[in-house]
Amino acid sequence: MGKQVNLYAFSGVDTLAPALRAYVIACQNAGLQRHGVFKVGVSGGSLPKTLAQALLARSSSDADTVRWDKWEIFFADERAVPLDHPDSNYALLKAELLDKLPADTPQPTVHTIDPEQLGDTQELADVYEQVLVRSFASRDSVKLPIFDLLLLGCGPDGHTCSLFPGHELLRETSAWVAPIEDSPKPPPKRITLTLPVVTHSVRVAFVATGGGKKEIMKEIFEEGKGLPCALVNEGTGERCSWFVDNAAVEGVSYPRRPFSL
Ligand SMILES: O=C(O)[C@H](O)[C@@H](O)[C@H](O)[C@H](O)COP(=O)(O)O
């Protein structure tokens, strides 16, 4: 496994959130310098809530400002459901974060799936891939899109995005976005960024909290065993940072780093 993956452990979400904020803003500022916008992909699960806690806090200085109008938000994975469905990752992000942005704040650009394509998961993935192509570059000129940051969760089985352990999708090397119709975590029909896209991101941050994660964290950091989260660690190394609470890494021997940018 990539030895230099950064593991940052905090006493709880209240201490994790300010560090995550500082990290995301540093990625944002690097993206703004690179190309004038910040291209970020987000997962569902518990991530949007923690992200909101980090990002909705008041800025303490200009350097600590979230430049929402420069954000282009994509979904690292999304469920094949209408955008207002309780299972929608967009609906979750909207409820947790987007709806809470002050009305006078210039709003981010949010790239949702096309709700007209829900009947055909392959088509849903292809159309979302075209959204990436339009934003990142044509597929003829770049092999893979380069996100400034992907903010991911880690499932209790070691899945991330909708890349599940042992699933054939882990071997996908050509598509940027792929359909899955048999997700072991409901709902079964989804689309997901593929592993090469995830590992090509400038930075990847995982957020994993709670004692329910400690067994899988041990497996990811000590054994790997081809688990999707471990594959991301291997493919990204020092470009990958884990923001966890102590409960999630109890008994994990991998060395923690004090958080710094
Ligand atoms: O759409 C999804 O199901 C998520 O994107 C999924 O990949 C999630 O990030 C993990 O399952 C972790 O979820 P928790 O943070 O809730 O444990």
The ligand as an SDF file (V2000), in Angstrom:
LIG
                    3D

 17 16  0  0  0  0  0  0  0  0999 V2000
  -23.8330    6.8560   -2.3940 O   0  0  0  0  0  0  0  0  0  0  0  0
  -23.2710    6.2260   -1.5390 C   0  0  0  0  0  0  0  0  0  0  0  0
  -23.7410    5.2160   -1.0400 O   0  0  0  0  0  0  0  0  0  0  0  0
  -21.9720    6.7590   -1.0240 C   0  0  0  0  0  0  0  0  0  0  0  0
  -21.3390    7.6090   -1.8780 O   0  0  0  0  0  0  0  0  0  0  0  0
  -21.0630    5.7090   -0.4440 C   0  0  0  0  0  0  0  0  0  0  0  0
  -19.9400    5.4070   -1.2100 O   0  0  0  0  0  0  0  0  0  0  0  0
  -20.6550    6.2030    0.9320 C   0  0  0  0  0  0  0  0  0  0  0  0
  -19.7250    7.2540    0.8050 O   0  0  0  0  0  0  0  0  0  0  0  0
  -20.0780    5.1050    1.7960 C   0  0  0  0  0  0  0  0  0  0  0  0
  -21.0120    4.0540    1.8370 O   0  0  0  0  0  0  0  0  0  0  0  0
  -19.7900    5.5570    3.2060 C   0  0  0  0  0  0  0  0  0  0  0  0
  -20.9740    5.9260    3.8080 O   0  0  0  0  0  0  0  0  0  0  0  0
  -20.9970    6.4660    5.3080 P   0  0  0  0  0  0  0  0  0  0  0  0
  -20.1450    7.7130    5.3020 O   0  0  0  0  0  0  0  0  0  0  0  0
  -22.4420    6.7810    5.5600 O   0  0  0  0  0  0  0  0  0  0  0  0
  -20.4630    5.3820    6.1460 O   0  0  0  0  0  0  0  0  0  0  0  0
  1  2  2  0
  2  3  1  0
  2  4  1  0
  4  5  1  0
  4  6  1  0
  6  7  1  0
  6  8  1  0
  8  9  1  0
  8 10  1  0
 10 11  1  0
 10 12  1  0
 12 13  1  0
 13 14  1  0
 14 15  2  0
 14 16  1  0
 14 17  1  0
M  END
$$$$
